[in-house]
Amino acid sequence: MNFHEVLDQRRLLPLYTVKDLEECLAVGKCLVEGNLPIIEVAFRSDYAAEGIKALSSIDGLLVGAGTVKTAAQAQQAIESGAAFLVTPGLSAEVVEYAKEQNVPIVAGAVTPSEIMQANQLGLTCLKFFPADVYGGISALKALHGPFFESTFVPTGGVTLENYKEYLALNYVKAVGGSFILPKELLKAKDWQGLSSFIKGL
């Protein structure tokens, strides 16, 4: 399945910062076992590129890069095996590079001007970050009026308690966040528990 098919089916995008390669492989396997075969590896640690390479070895797991801010990072991510890119904001340079490489990209856009710029770059699936700071569900409802052709992936302040409220909006393609991979289960290395938790979302 490709990136958009996986998102349409499960509507969840787990965000993960790699700090330990052994742990990241266990997490990747839990996602596949939990029927959520996708992971966004954040460029927030020195292990991001290595983590993408390692996770890409897991059969059936779609691995992408998040927190991509420059074309150089995008290049490093794609060369490491990233099958999609997610950016916190809108960079025409990064978008154009992803398009040249034929790699799906979800770029961040939260204001009407940014959404218009993203649409002009050919993007209709946009990241809405940080969702809680920029008005959350009420902001998305207001933006849907003029931008009915766009879909959103809210992250930042999306939690286990509120994610279903976001998913109730049919123009929310998916929600993203680290809440999908609870820290307490990672810390305990409770991989069976993590697989079960993911399956239950």
Backbone torsions as a table, in degrees:
resi	resn	phi	psi	omega
1	MET	NA	147.2	177.6
2	ASN	-89.8	176.5	-174.4
3	PHE	-54.3	-51.8	-175.6
4	HIS	-68.2	-33.4	177.7
5	GLU	-65.2	-43.5	179.2
6	VAL	-63.2	-44.6	179.6
7	LEU	-63.4	-43.1	-179.9
8	ASP	-62.3	-35.4	-176.2
9	GLN	-76.7	-47.4	-174.0
10	ARG	-102.5	-24.8	176.4
11	ARG	59.3	26.2	176.9
12	LEU	-133.2	138.3	178.6
13	LEU	-129.0	98.3	-177.9
14	PRO	-69.6	131.0	177.9
15	LEU	-102.3	132.0	-174.8
16	TYR	-140.8	132.6	174.7
17	THR	-104.6	119.1	-176.2
18	VAL	-78.9	123.3	174.8
19	LYS	-121.3	-16.1	-174.8
20	ASP	-149.4	120.5	-174.0
21	LEU	-67.8	-33.6	178.1
22	GLU	-65.0	-43.7	178.3
23	GLU	-63.7	-41.8	-175.5
24	CYS	-63.8	-34.7	177.0
25	LEU	-66.9	-39.6	177.8
26	ALA	-63.9	-41.8	179.2
27	VAL	-62.8	-45.1	179.4
28	GLY	-58.8	-41.8	179.2
29	LYS	-66.9	-37.5	177.3
30	CYS	-62.4	-38.8	179.8
31	LEU	-64.0	-42.5	178.8
32	VAL	-65.0	-45.0	179.6
33	GLU	-65.0	-31.9	-179.8
34	GLY	-84.5	9.0	178.9
35	ASN	61.8	34.7	173.5
36	LEU	-132.8	75.2	-167.9
37	PRO	-82.7	54.5	-177.7
38	ILE	-150.8	145.4	177.7
39	ILE	-150.1	138.9	175.3
40	GLU	-106.7	112.6	-179.9
41	VAL	-90.1	117.5	-176.3
42	ALA	-76.8	134.5	172.8
43	PHE	-78.7	64.1	-179.4
44	ARG	-123.0	6.8	177.3
45	SER	-145.7	164.3	-179.8
46	ASP	-69.4	-12.4	-176.6
47	TYR	-94.8	3.6	-173.6
48	ALA	-55.1	-54.0	-176.6
49	ALA	-63.8	-43.3	177.9
50	GLU	-62.0	-40.2	179.2
51	GLY	-63.0	-42.0	178.4
52	ILE	-61.7	-43.7	178.5
53	LYS	-60.4	-47.6	-177.7
54	ALA	-63.3	-47.6	-177.6
55	LEU	-65.7	-30.9	180.0
56	SER	-65.0	-15.0	179.3
57	SER	-80.8	-10.6	-178.5
58	ILE	-83.2	121.7	-177.0
59	ASP	-62.8	128.1	175.1
60	GLY	88.0	-1.9	-179.5
61	LEU	-98.4	128.4	177.4
62	LEU	-93.6	116.8	-172.6
63	VAL	-111.3	129.1	177.8
64	GLY	-130.1	176.2	-179.8
65	ALA	-116.3	135.9	176.7
66	GLY	-117.5	174.3	-176.8
67	THR	53.9	37.3	178.7
68	VAL	-85.6	118.5	-173.7
69	LYS	-114.4	-17.1	-177.5
70	THR	-133.2	161.0	177.1
71	ALA	-65.1	-32.2	178.6
72	ALA	-64.6	-42.3	176.4
73	GLN	-64.3	-41.8	179.1
74	ALA	-59.6	-43.3	179.3
75	GLN	-63.3	-46.0	179.4
76	GLN	-60.6	-42.4	-179.3
77	ALA	-63.0	-48.3	-177.7
78	ILE	-66.0	-40.5	178.5
79	GLU	-65.4	-26.1	178.5
80	SER	-83.3	-9.3	176.2
81	GLY	116.4	6.9	-180.0
82	ALA	-61.9	129.5	-178.7
83	ALA	-95.0	-8.8	174.9
84	PHE	-157.5	161.3	179.5
85	LEU	-124.9	146.2	174.2
86	VAL	-130.8	131.2	-179.3
87	THR	-117.8	146.6	-179.4
88	PRO	-73.0	-25.2	179.5
89	GLY	-138.3	-168.4	-175.1
90	LEU	-104.2	116.3	175.6
91	SER	-125.7	113.7	-179.6
92	ALA	-59.5	-36.4	-179.5
93	GLU	-61.7	-44.5	-179.7
94	VAL	-69.0	-41.9	179.3
95	VAL	-60.3	-47.1	-178.5
96	GLU	-63.7	-39.2	179.1
97	TYR	-63.3	-45.6	179.5
98	ALA	-59.8	-41.8	-179.8
99	LYS	-65.0	-40.5	177.7
100	GLU	-60.1	-37.5	-178.3
101	GLN	-85.7	-2.4	-179.3
102	ASN	60.2	39.6	179.7
103	VAL	-112.4	127.8	179.9
104	PRO	-59.4	143.3	179.2
105	ILE	-136.1	137.0	172.5
106	VAL	-113.6	106.3	-176.5
107	ALA	-96.7	147.2	-179.8
108	GLY	-74.5	133.1	176.8
109	ALA	-156.1	123.3	-176.6
110	VAL	-123.4	-17.0	-179.8
111	THR	-106.1	158.9	177.1
112	PRO	-54.8	-40.0	-179.5
113	SER	-63.8	-43.5	179.7
114	GLU	-66.1	-39.6	179.5
115	ILE	-64.2	-41.4	177.4
116	MET	-62.1	-42.7	179.0
117	GLN	-63.2	-43.1	179.3
118	ALA	-62.9	-43.5	177.5
119	ASN	-60.5	-39.8	178.8
120	GLN	-65.7	-26.1	176.9
121	LEU	-84.7	1.7	176.3
122	GLY	92.9	11.9	-179.2
123	LEU	-100.7	133.9	175.5
124	THR	-120.6	-18.3	175.4
125	CYS	-99.6	114.4	-170.2
126	LEU	-124.4	146.2	175.3
127	LYS	-82.4	138.2	179.1
128	PHE	-115.5	98.5	-171.0
129	PHE	-142.0	141.4	-13.9
130	PRO	-77.1	122.1	-170.4
131	ALA	-56.5	-45.1	-176.2
132	ASP	-66.5	-36.7	-178.9
133	VAL	-69.7	-36.2	-176.2
134	TYR	-94.7	23.0	170.1
135	GLY	103.6	-3.5	173.8
136	GLY	52.6	-135.6	-174.1
137	ILE	-63.6	-41.1	-178.5
138	SER	-65.0	-35.8	177.7
139	ALA	-67.2	-42.6	-180.0
140	LEU	-63.8	-38.9	177.7
141	LYS	-62.0	-41.7	-179.7
142	ALA	-68.5	-40.1	-178.3
143	LEU	-70.9	-28.2	-177.9
144	HIS	-61.9	-32.0	-179.8
145	GLY	-52.9	-65.5	-179.1
146	PRO	-74.8	-23.7	-175.3
147	PHE	-114.8	49.9	-175.3
148	PHE	-63.9	-18.1	-179.2
149	GLU	-86.5	-5.6	-179.0
150	SER	-98.1	148.4	170.7
151	THR	-117.7	159.0	-172.5
152	PHE	-128.6	150.3	172.8
153	VAL	-120.9	90.2	-179.2
154	PRO	-71.9	137.2	172.5
155	THR	-143.4	161.2	-179.1
156	GLY	88.6	99.8	-176.8
157	GLY	85.2	2.5	172.8
158	VAL	-85.7	128.3	-172.5
159	THR	-131.2	173.8	176.0
160	LEU	-59.6	-30.3	-177.0
161	GLU	-77.6	-31.1	-172.8
162	ASN	-117.6	-3.4	-171.7
163	TYR	-63.2	-31.0	-179.2
164	LYS	-70.1	-27.6	175.7
165	GLU	-65.5	-40.3	176.1
166	TYR	-64.6	-44.2	-177.0
167	LEU	-69.2	-14.6	176.0
168	ALA	-69.0	-17.8	177.5
169	LEU	-86.4	122.5	-174.2
170	ASN	-72.1	-11.7	176.6
171	TYR	-94.6	3.9	167.7
172	VAL	-90.9	108.6	-176.7
173	LYS	-68.4	-40.2	-179.8
174	ALA	-164.6	166.7	170.2
175	VAL	-116.3	148.8	-180.0
176	GLY	-123.6	159.3	175.3
177	GLY	157.8	169.8	179.4
178	SER	-83.5	-8.6	179.2
179	PHE	-62.4	-20.7	-179.8
180	ILE	-71.2	-20.8	179.6
181	LEU	-123.6	78.8	-172.5
182	PRO	-57.5	133.9	-176.7
183	LYS	-57.7	-37.4	-176.7
184	GLU	-65.4	-34.3	178.1
185	LEU	-72.9	-36.7	177.4
186	LEU	-65.5	-45.1	-178.5
187	LYS	-61.5	-39.3	-179.2
188	ALA	-80.4	-6.1	-174.4
189	LYS	52.3	39.7	-179.3
190	ASP	-89.9	79.7	-172.8
191	TRP	-70.8	-34.7	177.1
192	GLN	-65.7	-42.5	177.7
193	GLY	-62.8	-39.0	-179.7
194	LEU	-66.6	-44.4	177.9
195	SER	-58.2	-43.7	-179.8
196	SER	-65.8	-41.0	179.4
197	PHE	-61.5	-47.0	-178.7
198	ILE	-62.2	-43.3	-179.7
199	LYS	-60.0	-33.4	-176.6
200	GLY	-81.3	-8.7	-178.6
201	LEU	-73.0	NA	NA
